[in-house]
Amino acid sequence: MSKRAVAFDYNGNKVRGVNLGGWFVLEPWITPSIFGEWASSRTVVDEYTYSKTLGKAEASSRLQNHWNTFITQDDFNAIARAGLNHVRIPIGYWAVASRAEDPYVQGQLDVLDKAINWARGAGLKVMLDLHGAPGSQNGFDNSGQYGSINWQQGNTVSETLTAIQNLANRYKGATDVVTAIELLNEPLGPRLDMGGVQDFYSKGSQIVKSASSDFAVALHDAFQTDWSSFGGGVENVMIDTHQYQIFSPDEVGRSPAQHVSHACGLGPKLASTNKWIVVGEWTGAQTDCAKWLNGLGKGARYDGTFPDSRWTGDCKGKFTGTVAELSSDDKNNIRSYIEAQLDAYEQHTGWFFWTWKTESAPEWDMQDLIAGGLFPQPLDSRQYPGQCG
């Protein structure tokens, strides 16, 4: 049998993808209803405290229901109908390499197995993304555990490599669909030992390649700006950079035109990168208004309700709501910004939008943005052509 290669032509075709955020790793802002009973006490803020507070039996019952209903085969078919060719699926280490001391529950992989088949049926490729590591690699709620960063302490790195090994081994027979494994989402480089991150990337890449040479290996840039330092000597390596313009007072203070200009400015930098590079997360949001985006019970920089921020504008319609309910100014700004980002990010390997589905965050909800005419259909149609020159 002749040696197969990665089952997507990352040189000749563009990645046009979407993240399935909030499915196997809970995020309060994506599904506030799951966290509603702790809105006042704020004692549950992430999947770790959710599982610990409810106990394994109740957490398992509720999460099984969530996993089986939040994203279904219908979603995969709708994603394909929208002209997309990839999904990025976040998964926590606890789903593939659980630790006795953790409160997390398991059972995600049975549903993930189904999802791989749904993707195959819909003609979609899958990037599996290890979104949470033991100890937390960034202290964000989307790592599973909000607060301190304890990854790189004790055995946490070797435990993460075990999770990667288990994930690669489980899906090495499905490389017709699972074309890439991302070793770790958003390790917070400025707060970590970057030499250790690079060593982890080297070891993790070898593990994935040993399982199957048909996997591409995706490396998040750890919020570093020099992409040339990643993935040396690894075949079929892909850099993943995440591009948000909302998580600092200065960024959230930009005008719509400035947001577009910053997005366009990234295009040439991507184009000149000597490896495959995807913008693995980006959004239509020009504000951080979405309820609990900054953490359960926390406010927004945009309207000055977040600590050490200043008022830029009103979060009306953007805190919770639907695309249809947005102001016409917001609609025009979001459509223009999405188009500019598509123009910029397709100057190299492509993109994954964050995220396919939310309960109530209109700037972020691709399904709702498509239905509301703010996400281009077909994907190359433009109401604001030539924004990036």
C-alpha positions in Angstrom: 0.0 0.0 0.0 1.4 3.4 -0.9 2.0 5.9 1.9 -0.8 8.3 2.3 -0.3 11.9 3.2 -2.3 14.4 5.2 -5.8 14.1 3.7 -6.2 17.9 3.0 -4.1 19.9 0.6 -3.0 22.7 3.0 -0.8 24.1 0.2 -3.4 24.3 -2.5 -6.7 24.8 -0.6 -7.8 27.3 2.0 -8.9 26.2 5.5 -12.4 27.6 6.0 -13.4 26.4 9.4 -15.3 26.9 12.6 -14.8 26.0 16.2 -17.2 23.9 18.2 -16.6 25.9 21.4 -18.4 25.2 24.6 -19.2 21.6 23.7 -16.7 19.3 25.4 -15.1 22.1 27.5 -17.6 24.3 29.2 -17.4 28.1 28.9 -19.9 30.2 31.0 -20.3 32.8 28.3 -21.2 30.3 25.5 -23.8 28.5 27.7 -24.8 30.8 30.5 -27.8 28.6 31.3 -25.5 25.8 32.5 -24.1 28.2 35.1 -27.2 30.2 35.9 -27.8 28.8 39.4 -24.4 30.2 40.5 -24.8 33.6 39.0 -25.1 35.2 42.4 -22.8 33.1 44.5 -20.1 32.8 41.8 -18.8 29.7 43.4 -18.9 27.8 40.1 -17.0 29.5 37.3 -15.6 26.7 35.1 -15.9 23.0 34.4 -13.6 22.2 37.3 -15.8 23.9 40.0 -19.0 22.8 38.2 -17.9 19.1 38.4 -16.6 19.5 42.0 -19.8 21.3 43.2 -22.3 18.9 41.6 -20.3 15.7 42.3 -19.5 13.1 39.6 -23.0 11.5 39.3 -24.9 14.7 38.8 -22.2 16.4 36.7 -22.1 13.4 34.5 -25.9 13.3 34.0 -26.0 17.0 33.1 -23.0 16.9 30.9 -24.1 13.8 29.0 -27.3 15.7 28.2 -25.3 18.8 27.1 -22.8 16.8 24.9 -25.7 15.0 23.2 -27.8 18.0 22.5 -25.6 21.1 22.1 -24.0 20.0 18.9 -25.6 17.3 16.7 -25.2 15.8 13.3 -27.5 18.5 12.0 -24.8 21.1 13.0 -22.2 19.3 11.0 -24.4 19.2 7.9 -25.2 22.9 8.3 -21.5 23.7 8.6 -20.9 21.9 5.4 -23.8 23.7 3.7 -22.3 27.0 4.7 -19.3 26.2 2.5 -16.9 25.4 5.4 -14.4 22.5 5.1 -13.1 22.1 8.7 -14.1 22.0 12.3 -11.8 22.6 15.2 -13.0 20.6 18.2 -11.7 21.6 21.7 -11.3 18.8 24.2 -9.9 18.8 27.7 -7.1 16.5 28.9 -9.5 15.0 31.4 -11.5 13.4 28.6 -8.5 11.4 27.4 -6.2 11.1 30.4 -8.1 11.5 33.6 -6.4 12.0 36.9 -7.7 10.5 40.2 -7.4 13.8 42.0 -9.6 15.7 39.6 -13.4 16.2 39.9 -14.0 16.1 36.1 -16.2 13.5 34.5 -15.6 11.4 31.4 -17.7 10.1 28.5 -16.8 12.8 25.9 -14.9 10.4 23.7 -18.0 8.3 22.9 -19.7 11.5 21.5 -16.4 12.6 19.8 -16.3 9.3 18.0 -19.8 10.1 16.6 -18.7 13.6 15.7 -15.8 12.2 13.6 -18.4 10.1 11.7 -20.7 13.1 11.3 -17.8 15.1 9.9 -16.9 12.2 7.5 -20.5 12.1 6.3 -20.6 15.9 5.8 -17.2 16.0 4.0 -15.6 18.0 6.7 -12.0 17.7 8.1 -11.3 17.9 11.8 -8.6 19.5 13.9 -8.6 18.1 17.4 -7.5 20.7 19.9 -6.3 19.9 23.4 -7.9 22.9 25.0 -7.1 22.3 28.6 -3.9 20.9 30.3 -3.4 19.7 33.9 -2.9 22.6 36.2 -4.1 25.1 33.5 -1.8 26.4 30.9 -3.3 29.9 31.0 -5.6 30.4 34.0 -8.6 31.0 31.7 -12.0 29.4 32.4 -11.7 27.8 28.9 -8.8 25.6 30.1 -11.2 23.9 32.5 -9.8 25.6 35.6 -9.9 29.4 36.1 -7.3 31.1 38.2 -3.6 30.3 38.7 -1.3 28.8 36.0 0.2 25.5 37.3 1.0 23.8 34.1 4.8 23.1 33.9 4.7 22.3 37.7 5.1 18.7 38.9 4.1 16.0 36.4 1.7 18.3 34.4 3.7 18.3 31.2 4.2 14.6 31.0 0.5 14.1 31.8 -0.3 16.4 28.9 1.9 14.3 26.6 0.0 11.2 27.8 -3.3 12.9 26.8 -1.8 13.7 23.3 -0.6 10.1 23.0 -4.1 8.8 23.9 -5.8 11.2 21.5 -3.4 10.4 18.6 -3.7 6.6 19.1 -7.5 6.7 19.3 -7.8 8.5 16.0 -4.8 7.3 14.0 -7.2 5.1 12.0 -9.4 8.1 11.1 -6.8 10.4 9.4 -9.1 10.6 6.4 -11.1 13.0 8.6 -8.8 14.0 11.5 -6.1 15.8 9.6 -4.6 17.7 12.5 -4.0 17.5 16.2 -3.2 20.7 18.1 -0.9 20.0 21.0 -2.2 22.7 23.3 -4.6 25.7 23.1 -3.3 29.1 24.2 -0.4 28.3 26.6 0.2 31.7 28.1 3.7 32.3 26.9 4.5 35.5 28.8 3.7 33.6 32.1 5.4 30.3 31.2 8.9 29.1 30.5 8.9 29.3 26.7 11.9 27.0 26.5 9.7 24.4 28.2 6.9 25.1 25.9 9.1 24.5 22.8 10.4 21.3 24.4 6.9 20.2 25.0 6.0 21.0 21.4 9.0 19.0 20.1 8.0 15.9 22.2 4.3 16.2 21.4 5.0 16.5 17.7 7.1 13.3 17.8 4.3 11.5 19.6 1.7 12.6 17.1 3.9 11.7 14.1 4.7 8.3 15.7 1.0 7.5 15.9 0.5 8.4 12.2 2.6 10.4 9.7 -0.8 11.4 8.1 -1.5 13.9 11.0 -0.5 17.5 10.7 0.7 18.9 14.0 -0.7 22.3 15.0 1.2 24.5 17.5 -0.4 27.5 19.1 1.9 30.5 19.0 1.7 31.0 22.8 1.0 34.7 22.1 4.5 35.2 20.7 4.9 37.3 17.6 7.9 35.6 16.0 6.3 32.6 14.3 9.7 31.5 12.8 10.7 30.0 16.1 8.0 27.3 16.0 8.0 23.8 14.6 11.6 23.6 13.3 12.3 20.3 11.7 8.8 18.9 12.0 7.1 17.8 8.8 3.5 19.0 8.2 3.5 21.5 11.0 0.9 24.3 11.3 1.1 27.4 13.4 -2.1 28.5 15.0 -2.5 32.2 16.0 -5.6 33.7 17.6 -6.6 37.2 16.7 -8.9 39.1 18.9 -9.0 42.9 19.2 -11.1 43.2 22.4 -9.1 42.0 25.5 -7.4 45.2 26.4 -8.8 48.8 26.9 -6.8 50.1 23.9 -8.0 47.4 21.5 -11.7 47.7 22.5 -11.3 51.5 22.1 -10.6 51.2 18.4 -13.0 52.6 15.9 -14.7 50.1 13.4 -12.3 51.4 10.7 -9.3 50.8 13.0 -10.4 47.3 13.7 -10.6 46.6 9.9 -7.2 48.2 9.4 -5.6 46.1 12.1 -7.1 42.9 10.6 -5.9 43.8 7.1 -2.4 44.5 8.5 -2.1 40.9 9.5 -2.5 39.6 6.0 1.0 40.3 4.7 2.6 38.9 7.9 0.6 35.7 7.5 1.5 35.5 3.8 5.2 35.8 4.5 5.2 32.9 7.1 7.2 29.9 5.8 4.9 27.3 7.4 1.2 26.6 7.2 -0.5 29.1 9.5 -4.1 29.3 10.4 -5.9 32.0 12.4 -7.5 29.3 14.6 -9.7 31.7 16.5 -11.2 35.0 15.6 -14.6 36.7 15.9 -17.1 39.2 14.5 -17.0 41.0 17.9 -15.5 44.4 18.2 -16.5 44.6 21.9 -16.1 42.3 24.9 -19.8 42.9 25.8 -21.0 39.3 25.6 -22.4 38.2 29.0 -19.6 36.6 31.1 -17.1 36.6 28.2 -14.4 37.8 30.7 -15.5 35.3 33.3 -18.7 34.5 35.2 -20.1 37.6 36.9 -17.4 39.9 35.3 -18.2 43.0 33.3 -16.9 44.4 30.0 -14.1 46.7 29.1 -16.3 48.2 26.4 -18.8 49.8 28.8 -16.3 50.3 31.6 -17.8 47.7 33.9 -14.6 45.6 33.9 -11.8 46.6 36.4 -9.3 49.1 35.1 -11.2 49.9 32.0 -12.8 53.0 30.6 -16.2 53.5 28.8 -16.1 53.3 25.0 -19.7 52.5 24.2 -23.0 50.9 25.2 -23.3 47.1 25.3 -27.0 47.3 24.4 -28.0 44.3 22.2 -24.5 42.8 22.6 -24.6 41.7 26.2 -27.3 39.1 25.3 -29.5 38.8 22.3 -29.7 37.8 18.7 -28.2 39.1 15.5 -31.6 40.2 14.3 -31.9 42.5 17.3 -28.5 44.3 16.8 -28.6 47.9 15.7 -28.0 48.6 12.0 -24.7 50.2 12.8 -23.6 47.1 14.7 -24.7 44.9 11.8 -22.8 46.9 9.2 -19.7 47.1 11.4 -19.7 43.4 12.0 -20.2 42.4 8.4 -17.4 44.8 7.3 -15.0 43.4 10.0 -15.8 39.8 9.1 -15.1 40.4 5.4 -11.8 42.2 6.2 -10.7 39.3 8.3 -11.6 36.7 5.6 -9.6 38.8 3.1 -6.6 38.9 5.4 -6.6 35.4 6.8 -6.9 33.7 3.4 -3.6 35.3 2.4 -2.1 32.1 3.8 -3.5 28.8 5.0 -6.9 30.0 6.3 -9.0 30.3 9.4 -11.4 28.9 12.0 -14.1 31.2 13.3 -14.9 31.2 17.0 -17.6 29.9 17.4 -20.4 27.9 15.7 -23.0 28.3 18.4 -23.8 30.2 21.6 -26.9 30.6 23.6 -27.0 34.4 23.5 -23.8 36.1 22.1 -24.7 37.6 18.7 -21.3 38.9 17.8 -19.8 35.4 18.2 -22.5 33.0 17.0 -21.6 32.0 13.4 -24.9 30.1 12.9 -26.8 33.3 13.8 -24.4 35.5 11.9 -25.0 33.5 8.7 -28.8 33.5 9.2 -28.7 37.2 9.8 -26.7 38.0 6.7 -23.6 39.2 8.5 -21.4 36.2 7.6 -20.9 36.1 3.8 -22.8 33.4 1.9 -21.2 32.3 -0.3 -18.0 32.8 1.7 -16.4 34.9 -1.0 -19.2 37.3 -1.5 -18.4 40.9 -0.5 -20.5 43.9 0.5 -17.3 45.7 1.3 -14.9 44.6 -1.4 -11.2 45.6 -1.4 -11.0 46.7 2.3 -7.5 45.2 2.5 -6.3 46.9 -0.7 
